[in-house]
Amino acid sequence: MILSMAWRNIWRHKARSLVIMVSIALGLFAGIAVLSLYEGMMISRIRTVIDEETGHIQIHHPKFSDENESKYLIDNIENILKKISGIPEIIEINKRILANGMLSTPNGTAGVQTIGIDTNTEFSFSSLKLKIKDGNGFKPNKKYQAIIGKKLAQKMKLEIGSKFVLMFNDTSNNLVSSSYRVASIYQSTNAPLDERIIYVSNYELSDLLGLKGQVHEIGLKLRNDDDVTATTIKLKQLLPQLKIESWKEISPETEFMAKTVDTYSYIIMIIIMIALAFGILNTMHMAIMDRSREIGMIAALGTNKFKIFLLILLETIFLTMGGVPFGIILGLSTTFYFNKHGLDLSGMGEDLMSNFGFKTVIYPEFPLEKLIPLLSIVIITALLSSLLPAIKAINMKPIDALKN
Amino acid sequence: MNDIVIDTHNISRIYNPYTIPVYAIKNVHLHLRRGEFAALVGPSGSGKTTLLNLIGGLDKPDEGQIMINGTDITSLSPSALINFRLNNIGFVFQSFNLIPVLTARENAEFIMLLQGRNKKEREERITQLFKQIGLADKMNRRPSELSGGEQQRVAVARALASKPQFILADEPTANLDSKSASVLLDIMYKLNKEENITFLFSTHDQRVIDRARRVITLVDGQISSDTNIIDTSLPH
């Protein structure tokens, strides 16, 4: 009968009960929205890192990453390629020559990282072709052309056809330089990289640095993201003389972000839940105060404190159960809609998003494995917020409550 | 056989004991035997409700002892007292005080459920009680669908459902019209006679006083008179 009383009690003040249910639904919706948005942003960022920046795995000379000098090269390329081509998980291989140097124009100088690429593989490997906003890659039959970032172009006042000088150390530590013309301008979702990285032909850069078929970096893309760890281990065994790193090691800030995003989203959830808790606490408190005489009466008749406590708790559980389905439906359907159509955050500032390496259109995705923890947080919040009113109810003295 | 149901020994209830003490009840000795139909009368503020609350275990005396059917309720722990009230005392409050979300039947059944009575026992008792109070056809109505008099009759049925040692009624007719009050009194009188249930009322209502077979008058928290009235309806 306590169960039946609790159920009927919540419909005594429909408006008040609906306020709690709507609050719970909105709290849950907000939780799903926050988690989905963060998940979508992180997936987008990770995809950008893998698909447009590093690939899944990179191979370098063991000292290259630490000292970043042109002399630390990967030799015996053909032999290495032969070895790794036997790994079925690998679906794309991209070779790069890297050189840190100085870009000079009559307007000033800028430190840049020059990447020597083979457009046949690079355009697909890093989606460079898609990022080109002005121009059409390298022009055929022309030498010493460069593809530069929009941010760098703006900074150095360069446009298509503009000339600049690139200067860097070759493998023997001699200073070498060459003049280039801007062939295309690209724009990625990572503004700091756009300001730093320029692409040139690997053949010309190889000549300038005095290389003999070696490269600095071999990038690999795998069939599945989940294969990264296993393939990294396999490659380490296969190429023990080289440094094999997954995207998580190359871009630790992304890995860190992916790990901490849960913490951030739960912190935001807790803030939302605190607001929700106060709403429930206030409404349940009002409900108890309104019924103090009735509670006093049932206590006078011989209802023990546990049953009164249970009554209040059951009412909160029913209210929560009333709000939860709406919250889930609202949250998941909104997530589904924006997952399909994208959520355009350019209003927040395109530069702001790209400065942190995020795309402006996010496709929120709700991690279903977080539904149970999220529901638990909402239900626990609702129950905890009803504790205070419930304690107040059980501590009412029947004699005082009956006087009201 | 000792048939004393209520036995108060020199009880006092003092408000503001540390500032300006006010004796709501002072040195009251009262004994009620099984089957009594007693009215507690007196002017407003004389301590009628306070005395009922003390006997009903809703309040504790500052001095003295209250024995209910041989149990000293002043020495019971709060949880034991709740259980004691459930199984020994029936309450009828002035303003009906039914649980609004339950039907008349459920209101009466509620207390039996708290006692852990089985379904068969509950059904038999509730059917019998609602017949006795004349509301067998309105058992499934909510309190809001009943008149004030009918609600108070349901309150009596609820008080009786637990098969208590006695029933305490605090001004049960105060909010009723003459006809409803008369019907309620007839029912309580009948139950008292037929089932030998002890009733103790606090009242201002002359109609109740006229029906009582014992009238205890309180003045300033003390019993000023205690009169047994010969019931001419009893066989000699």
Chai-1 contact restraints between the chains, C-beta under 6 A:
chainA,res_idxA,chainB,res_idxB,connection_type,confidence,min_distance_angstrom,max_distance_angstrom,comment,restraint_id
A,M1,B,F110,contact,1.0,0.0,6.0,A-B,restraint_1
A,M1,B,L113,contact,1.0,0.0,6.0,A-B,restraint_2
A,M5,B,V101,contact,1.0,0.0,6.0,A-B,restraint_3
A,R8,B,V101,contact,1.0,0.0,6.0,A-B,restraint_4
A,N9,B,V101,contact,1.0,0.0,6.0,A-B,restraint_5
A,M297,B,N97,contact,1.0,0.0,6.0,A-B,restraint_6
A,A300,B,L58,contact,1.0,0.0,6.0,A-B,restraint_7
A,A300,B,F91,contact,1.0,0.0,6.0,A-B,restraint_8
A,L301,B,I111,contact,1.0,0.0,6.0,A-B,restraint_9
A,G302,B,I82,contact,1.0,0.0,6.0,A-B,restraint_10
A,G302,B,R85,contact,1.0,0.0,6.0,A-B,restraint_11
A,G302,B,L86,contact,1.0,0.0,6.0,A-B,restraint_12
A,G302,B,L114,contact,1.0,0.0,6.0,A-B,restraint_13
A,T303,B,L114,contact,1.0,0.0,6.0,A-B,restraint_14
A,N304,B,I82,contact,1.0,0.0,6.0,A-B,restraint_15
A,P398,B,L58,contact,1.0,0.0,6.0,A-B,restraint_16
A,I399,B,N53,contact,1.0,0.0,6.0,A-B,restraint_17
A,I399,B,L58,contact,1.0,0.0,6.0,A-B,restraint_18
A,I399,B,D59,contact,1.0,0.0,6.0,A-B,restraint_19
